[in-house]
Amino acid sequence: MSANTKDLRNVVLLGHSDSGKTTLIETMLYEGGAIKRRGSVQGQNTVSDNTDLEHEKGKTIFSHQMFVNWRNNKLNIIDTPGFDDFVGEVISSLKVADTAIIVLNAANGVEVGTEIVWEYVEEYETPAIFVINQMDHPKADFEKTLEQAKERFGSKVVPVQYPFNSGANFNAIIDALRMVMYEFPPNGGKPEKKAIPESEMAKANEMHSALVEIAAENEEGLMEKYFAEGNLSEEELAKGITIALAKQQFFPVFVTSGLKDMGSGRLMGFIDDIAPSPAERPARKLENGGEISYDPNDKTTIFIYKTSSEPQVGMVSYFKVLSGKLKPGDELINANNGETERISQIFIAEGKERIPVTELVAGDLGVTVKLKYGHSNNTLNAKGLDRKVRPMKFPESRIRKAISTDSSSEMEKLVTALHKIEKEDPTLKVEQSAELRQTILHGQGQLHLDLVKQRLLKEFNVNMNFDNPRISYRETITGKADADYRHKKQSGGSGQFGEIHLRVENFYEGMEDPIGVNIRQKDIEDLPWGGKLAFYWCIVGGAIDNRYIGAIKKGIMQQMKEGPLTGSHCQNIRVTVYDGKMHSVDSNDISFQLAASGAFKEAFHDAKPQLLEPIYSVEILCPDEDTGDVMGDLQTRRAIITGMDSEGHYQKIMAEVPLGELHDYGSTLRSITGGRAKFRMKFSEYQLVPGNVQQELVKNYSQLEEV
């Protein structure tokens, strides 16, 4: 294994599901001698997809770390899922990669999964190489796929190669960088170098000139030579495009057939020669100021980008060495929680196989086990260092389900197990909602939650039921009403007595104070669940003693916490307490608390009560041909379309949709578009519920209360 930071290449393979990433990686490992025989996804024996869940689904679900030695360098390779339900695996892998390999399906072109990962490639400013894979597919279309990539990702997408013939007869690649044709034997493998056919020379020369210009533009000395001589040497060309790739000024395009082992060796050669090592990447900005470079002579800092739990092993932590050298036995301080960790063993990963090593240098990827306090997004430092890497940010959840079990004892086991999985998966969130009186599981999609359910059963022997969660409605009033309420209770000895006269009305910022009353105290309360309570104390003449103000306000707040219509929180209400009575012996805090609650409830029902529902801004990106079906489905969900736009060959639809209508939306959208659409959603505001919907909700709540 290389011990030189400059000899490392960290690449992550990204792309839509079925682009062939896993098969391409298997071929790369085979070409580099890391494995003696290529496995297949269908055969369930690839180095990457090595879990029972992945074998069952026939898809990559988790990111997997591998390596291969190529010439004098070590290539660390991370495979990632293609479903956006598992975008967390993509984000964490990109955090530690120095080059992204974006794999496109030659038959399907640029798909929505590619659109998703590109956003994160741009966010992390990662050099990227495009690979148009599956050139042996009968429907492979290089030109169309290349054109789509240029449309979506810009003019910096430049082909280095193109297929001499594609489809079932694919066996040759023309390389415009080296100006040679690679012809492969029928079963793939090592190609024969041949001269470019005369019929292809004009096209190859044009592509070569474009590459020379890119190289010259990124190095002043090369530009001068290019203007003087009109060409560059092979060494100069490599130097220029190395700079262009590292600066994200150039996104080269290669062609392969991972299945037939055609083109992967040349791709690996390009990664080896041109892709930046960690030493050539910009210094990493730190959250607590300053920056860190991949310097093996510095003190040790590592960053944990992923954790997972394994039976008989416990917690497994995947990390990148950001500076210095890491050895077994090193003690590091966790910058996120201050705890000391002793690194007992370090490994390099080849899929599920872990090979122990005695040292890892800055820039390398590794694995350790049984950390007590280390989790994803944690920075660990040698003693005396104060470094904390900027944390990875993950998207908001797009699906939420209420979860339950068949017994309370099972529920305790379920929540404990879910919290363990939550530590591994930052895109999963477990919420104990006091408002909804449910345990809510938030995730990226139905497939994401289904896989969690499957893991719970297999790994923890806990079964989980999914239900649609209740909706966080809000209650308010649109009118004005007065109520008098007397609470009186006598049961021997001191009793309870409190009488309150109050008025309720809708509150809004800037409204004038109530007239006809003497305002003695005014409180504008920000409610914990949003909105406001405006409380006016207007008692004169000692009808109610001031010492009961707190109890009265508490009674009102308790009733607002569980509103009269549906038990939902109330908001934006002004309460004016203007009269009442008390008893010198029987009045106390609890009496006025109950009187205030009763008076508020009566007045609320007479003040034109209205339910509010949470509205979410939803943004959908879908193929042109599916736009009509997507729009039609949105209309059935009471959506208001707020805009439309074009993004390449996709349509972007913006809509405002009630949360209550978004149950299972991800599954429906996937079904409508064949998995070629994506969406994101975020809370926008509360709006009035339509009358017929409110009647149904109030009726359902009343029936529930009667049970």
VEXZA-340207 format. One record per residue (C-alpha): residue in three letters; x, y, z. Coordinates in steps of 0.1 Angstrom, whole numbers, plus 5000, padded with zeros to 4 digits. Layout:
VEXZA-340207
ALAXYZ...
This chain:
VEXZA-340207
MET500050005000SER501350354992ALA502450565020ASN502650884999THR499751124998LYS500651214962ASP500150854952LEU496450844963ARG493350884942ASN489950894960VAL487050854935VAL483350814941LEU481050664914LEU477750844912GLY474750804889HIS471150704885SER470050354894ASP470950104866SER473650314851GLY476050024858LYS478250174885THR478649844905THR479449644874LEU481949904862ILE483649904896GLU483849524895THR485649554861MET488049824875LEU488949594904TYR489549304880GLU491649514856GLY493749634885GLY494349284899ALA492349334931ILE490149044922LYS490848734901ARG487348694888ARG484548934881GLY481248894900SER477849014888VAL474949194904GLN472648904892GLY475048654907GLN475048844940ASN478848814942THR480249164935VAL482749324959SER480449624963ASP476849504967ASN477649264996THR474749285020ASP471749055022LEU469449355016GLU471349454984HIS471249094972GLU467549074978LYS466749404960GLY469349374933LYS470449734939THR473149924957ILE471650054989PHE474750145009SER477950315000HIS480950074998GLN484650155001MET487149954980PHE490650004966VAL492849884938ASN496549944931TRP497050084896ARG500650134884ASN502250324912ASN499150464928LYS496450344951LEU492850414939ASN490250434966ILE486850374951ILE483450434967ASP480350294952THR477050474959PRO473350404955GLY471450544925PHE468050584943ASP467550934957ASP466050764988PHE469650704998VAL471051044990GLY472751055024GLU475150785012VAL476051004982ILE476551315003SER478851145028SER480950975001LEU481351304981LYS482651465013VAL485751255013ALA486251204975ASP488651404955THR487151314921ALA483551224911ILE482950964884ILE479451034871VAL478150724852LEU475550774826ASN473450494810ALA474050524772ALA470550394765ASN468750624789GLY470850944788VAL470951194816GLU468351074842VAL467051244873GLY469351064896THR472251234878GLU470551564883ILE470451504920VAL474051404925TRP475251694903GLU473951944928TYR476151794955VAL479151774931GLU478852144926GLU478252214963TYR481452034972GLU483352174942THR484551824932PRO486351764900ALA484151534878ILE484651284850PHE481651164830VAL481450804818ILE478950704793ASN478550334802GLN476750044786MET477850134751ASP477049764742HIS473349814749PRO471249784717LYS469750124723ALA472950294732ASP473150654719PHE476450834726GLU475651154708LYS472251204724THR473651134759LEU476551364753GLU474151644741GLN471951604771ALA474951614794LYS476151944778GLU472552094780ARG472252014817PHE475852054830GLY477252314806SER479952364780LYS482752234803VAL481551884795VAL483951784767PRO484451444752VAL487851274753GLN486550964736TYR483650844714PRO482650494703PHE483650384668ASN480650164668SER477950124695GLY475249874704ALA475549504701ASN478649544679PHE480549784702ASN484149694703ALA486250004696ILE486850344711ILE488450644695ASP490550844720ALA491051204710LEU493451274738ARG496051014728MET494851014691VAL494550634690MET491750374685TYR491350104711GLU489949784696PHE488749514720PRO488549134716PRO484948994716ASN484948924753GLY486649254763GLY489849294782LYS493049434770PRO492549624737GLU494849654707LYS495950004698LYS495350094662ALA495550404640ILE492350604638PRO490550524606GLU490850794579SER487050844580GLU487250944616MET490351174615ALA488551504610LYS486251444640ALA489151314661ASN491351614652GLU488551854661MET488151694695HIS491951694700SER492152064692ALA489452134718LEU491451944744VAL494652134735GLU492852464739ILE491452364773ALA494952274784ALA496552594771GLU493852814788ASN494752684822GLU498552744821GLU500053074810GLY503252914796LEU501252664777MET499052934762GLU502153114749LYS503452794733TYR500152714718PHE499853054701ALA503453024689GLU503352664677GLY499652564675ASN500152244694LEU501352104727SER503451794736GLU501751504753GLU503351604786GLU502251964783LEU498751854773ALA498551634804LYS499751914826GLY497152154813ILE494151934815THR495251824850ILE494952184861ALA491652224842LEU490151914859ALA491252014894LYS489752364889GLN486452224876GLN487052404843PHE486852074824PHE484651764828PRO485951494804VAL483751234789PHE484750874785VAL482950564771THR482850214785SER481049884787GLY481449774823LEU479749444815LYS482049354786ASP485249504802MET485849764775GLY487250104783SER487750064821GLY491450034819ARG491850354799LEU489550534824MET491750414853GLY494850524835PHE493250874832ILE492350884869ASP495950774876ASP497551034854ILE495251334855ALA492851314885PRO494051514915SER495651344945PRO494551474980ALA497751674980GLU496651864950ARG493151954964PRO492552294980ALA492952325018ARG489752235036LYS487952515055LEU487252445091GLU484052525110ASN485952685139GLY488152895116GLY491352825097GLU491952545072ILE493652215070SER495852065042TYR496651705035ASP500051725050PRO501451385062ASN504051565084ASP501351755103LYS499651635135THR496851385130THR493251475122ILE490651235108PHE487051285098ILE484351015102TYR482051025071LYS480050715078THR479150465105SER477350135104SER476649855129GLU477449495121PRO476549175141GLN479349045162VAL481449355154GLY479449655167MET479950005153VAL482150035122SER483550385114TYR484650485079PHE487050785079LYS489450995059VAL492851095073LEU492951475068SER496451535081GLY499351355097LYS499550975100LEU497250735118LYS498550425136PRO496850165158GLY497050265194ASP496750645187GLU494650845211LEU492551115195ILE490151375209ASN486751405194ALA486251775186ASN482451735187ASN482051605222GLY485451625238GLU485751255244THR489051065240GLU489150775216ARG491850505214ILE492150375179SER492750005185GLN492949885149ILE492850035115PHE491949875082ILE491549935045ALA488249805031GLU487649585000GLY483949585002LYS483049375032GLU486649245036ARG488849445060ILE492549425057PRO494549545088VAL497349805082THR499949965104GLU499650315091LEU497450545070VAL498750875057ALA496951205051GLY494451175022ASP493850795026LEU490550635035GLY490250375062VAL488050185087THR488150135124VAL485749955148LYS484249985182LEU484650365188LYS482850455219TYR481950815212GLY482650875174HIS479850915149SER479351045114ASN480251405110ASN482851395138THR486351525137LEU489051345158ASN492351525165ALA495651455181LYS495951615215GLY496551985214LEU494652045182ASP491452245179ARG490052155145LYS486452075135VAL485552005099ARG482352175086PRO479651915090MET477851755061LYS474351895055PHE471551655045PRO468251735028GLU465051765047SER462851455048ARG460251405021ILE458151135038ARG456851085073LYS455050785088ALA453550715122ILE454950395135SER453450155160THR453949795173ASP451549535186SER452549595222SER454049865245SER457149645253GLU457749605216MET457549985212GLU460350035236LYS462549785217LEU461549955184VAL462550305195THR465850185209ALA466650005177LEU465550305156HIS467850535175LYS470750305167ILE469950315130GLU469450695132LYS473050735143GLU474150555111ASP471750735088PRO471651115091THR468751135066LEU466550935090LYS464851115120VAL462850965148GLU460451215164GLN458351155196SER455551405188ALA453751515220GLU451451725198LEU450351435176ARG450751175203GLN452550955178THR456150845171ILE456950975137LEU459650835114HIS460951085088GLY462950965057GLN463751035021GLY461150805005GLN459050495009LEU461850264998HIS464050425024LEU461550355052ASP460750005039LEU464449925041VAL464650045077LYS461649825085GLN463349525069ARG466549595089LEU464649615121LEU463149275116LYS466349105104GLU468849275128PHE466749355159ASN463849105156VAL461349395159ASN458349445137MET457049795128ASN453649905114PHE453350215093ASP450350455094ASN449650795080PRO450651045107ARG448151295121ILE448451645107SER449551945128TYR446452155122ARG446052485140GLU442852645153THR441953005153ILE438853235151THR437653475125GLY435053655146LYS434453795181ALA432553655210ASP432053705247ALA431553435274ASP430753425311TYR431853115329ARG431553015366HIS433452735381LYS431952625415LYS432652315435GLN431552235470SER432551915488GLY432751995524GLY435252235539SER436852485515GLY435352465480GLN436352605446PHE434952925431GLY435953145401GLU433953345376ILE435353505345HIS433853725318LEU436053745287ARG436053835250VAL437953645223GLU438753775188ASN441253715160PHE444653875167TYR446954025140GLU450054245143GLY449354615145MET445654585155GLU444354855178ASP443754795215PRO440254705225ILE437954995233GLY435355025261VAL437654855287ASN440354985311ILE443554805302ARG445654735333GLN448054485318LYS448854375282ASP450954065273ILE451753945238GLU452953585241ASP454853405214LEU453353055215PRO455752755215TRP453952605185GLY453852935165GLY451453225164LYS450553455193LEU448253505223ALA447453865231PHE446253875268TYR444554185281TRP443854225318CYS441054485322ILE439654405357VAL438754715377GLY437354755412GLY438854435426ALA436354205410ILE439153955406ASP442453995425ASN445554055404ARG447253755420TYR445053525399ILE446353675365GLY448853395362ALA446353115369ILE443853265344LYS446453295317LYS447552935324GLY443952805320ILE443652985287MET446952845275GLN446052495284GLN442852525264MET444752665235LYS447152375236GLU444352135230GLY441852335209PRO438052295211LEU437552195175THR439951905169GLY442351915198SER444952105177HIS446952405190CYS445252745188GLN447053055177ASN446653425169ILE443853505194ARG443253805216VAL441653745250THR440354035270VAL439353955306TYR437054245317ASP434954115346GLY434353835370LYS433853735406MET435853575434HIS435153435468SER437153535499VAL437453165510ASP436752935481SER438653115453ASN442152985445ASP444452935415ILE442852605403SER439352765404PHE440353055381GLN442452825359LEU439352605353ALA437052905349ALA439353065323SER439552735304GLY435752705303ALA435153065293PHE437653045265LYS436152725252GLU432652865251ALA433653195235PHE435853015209HIS432952815196ASP430853135191ALA433653335174LYS433553165140PRO436252905146GLN438452805117LEU440952535112LEU444352605096GLU446352345077PRO450152335070ILE450952415034TYR454152295018SER456052434989VAL456752144966GLU459152154937ILE459051864911LEU461451794883CYS460051554858PRO460551454821ASP458551664796GLU456351364786ASP455251304822THR454351664830GLY450551624822ASP450251324845VAL452151494873MET449951804870GLY446851594870ASP447851414902LEU448651744919GLN445151874911THR443651574930ARG445751684960ARG444252044963ALA447552184950ILE447952534936ILE450452544908THR452652854914GLY455052824885MET456652624858ASP460152634842SER462352424820GLU465652274831GLY467352104802HIS464951824790TYR463051834823GLN460152044835LYS460152204869ILE456752234885MET456352454916ALA453152404937GLU451652474972VAL450152154986PRO448452085019LEU450551845039GLY447451625045GLU447351555008LEU451051455005HIS450751105020ASP452750854998TYR453451124973GLY456950994966SER455650644957THR452950794935LEU455451024917ARG457850724911SER454950524897ILE453750804874THR457150874860GLY458850534861GLY461250664887ARG462450944865ALA461251244886LYS462451394919PHE460851634943ARG461651834974MET459251994999LYS459452245027PHE457052405051SER455552725037GLU452652855059TYR449352785075GLN446252845055LEU442452815061VAL441052465056PRO438152445031GLY434752425048ASN433952065037VAL437351945049GLN436952125082GLN433451965088GLU434951615082LEU437851675105VAL435651815133LYS433251525129ASN436051265131TYR437451435162SER434051435179GLN433551065172LEU437050995186GLU436251185218GLU433050985223VAL434850655222
